[in-house]
Amino acid sequence: ELEYVYSNDEVYRVEESKKKISSDNLSFLKDLPSSLSLRVDDRNLLFVHGSPPNPLSGYIYPDTDISSFASVD
């Protein structure tokens, strides 16, 4: 589960979004996996919102050392 930092509420605009999102869409989002792995044309693909080590809330910046990602299949 994704941890919510209330001090960033103005940035995330969660309260505003809660008023606009339908219950069906919210259920859909809650049911999404935190990561998805696919094999396409002999290549393994990993889809995450954040980063491989932290799929939900990890951050990758231009200067992030991604050498540890080599261990991801």
LINFEN-V274573 format. One record per residue. N is the residue number from 1. RES is the residue in one small letter. SS is DSSP state (H for helix, E for strand, L for the rest). OMEGA is omega in whole degrees, -180 to 180 (none if undefined). Layout:
N/RES/SS/OMEGA
N/RES/SS/OMEGA
This chain:
1/e/L/-178
2/l/L/179
3/e/L/-179
4/y/L/179
5/v/L/-175
6/y/H/180
7/s/H/179
8/n/H/-175
9/d/H/-179
10/e/H/180
11/v/H/-177
12/y/H/180
13/r/L/-177
14/v/H/-178
15/e/H/178
16/e/H/-180
17/s/H/180
18/k/H/-179
19/k/H/-174
20/k/H/-173
21/i/L/179
22/s/L/179
23/s/H/177
24/d/H/179
25/n/H/178
26/l/H/177
27/s/H/178
28/f/H/-179
29/l/H/180
30/k/H/-178
31/d/H/179
32/l/L/177
33/p/L/179
34/s/L/175
35/s/E/180
36/l/E/178
37/s/E/178
38/l/E/173
39/r/E/-178
40/v/E/178
41/d/L/178
42/d/L/176
43/r/E/175
44/n/E/179
45/l/E/177
46/l/E/179
47/f/E/178
48/v/E/175
49/h/L/-176
50/g/L/-179
51/s/L/-180
52/p/L/180
53/p/L/-178
54/n/L/-170
55/p/L/-177
56/l/L/-173
57/s/L/177
58/g/L/179
59/y/L/174
60/i/L/180
61/y/L/180
62/p/L/-179
63/d/L/179
64/t/L/175
65/d/L/-177
66/i/L/-179
67/s/H/179
68/s/H/179
69/f/H/180
70/a/H/-180
71/s/H/178
72/v/L/-178
73/d/L/none
